[in-house]
């Protein structure tokens, strides 16, 4: 469990707000990952949408968030994505992340801020917390920014590990997105068990 700057007594008296974001909704391969973060005080400086940060800066902030704040991730694998669809899998990943984070708390959060225009409320069994969607929240709300960093860094590490097993697709560079390099490797080598077969470019491989 990470070191955290709040005591249980403080958490019982303060308004607790968790930020949630996902990484990996659009790629052709690999899991979808969500992160939930309850920021520490003082929070790490320079938090922003993970896509706006350099890899080096994300790595620094990721280490600070994981060391100082309270956080959790939810990972939903490719088999589940193909079975329930990517939207439902994203909602499930968020629910897993918040459930895991709340297990580390002495109380439920007062509110969960979710990047985007929808939340898992009423869309995923097991979601029980007040939730508010914020479009562009990863650039507006520091707790969501922190979640976006943790989610992306966690997923990128997973994709680099997968790339060592499946070296043809450039996942260490493209994180599973359908880049020209990735598409060329698919045409030459076919799909792996880590490819999302419900996604059109994979489902239509025989058309290439």
Buried (B, 14 or more C-beta within 10 A) or exposed (E): EEEBEBEEEEBEEEEBBBBBBBBBBEBBBBBBBBBBBBBBEEBBEEBBBBEEBEEEBBBBBBEBBBEBBBBBBBBBBBEBBBEBEBEBBBBBBBBBBBBBBBEEBEEBBEBBBBBBEBBBBEBBEEBEBEBEBBEEBBBBBBBBBBBBBBBBBBBBEBBEEBBEEBEBBBBBEBBBBBBEBBBBBBEEEEBBEBBBBBBEBBBEBEEE
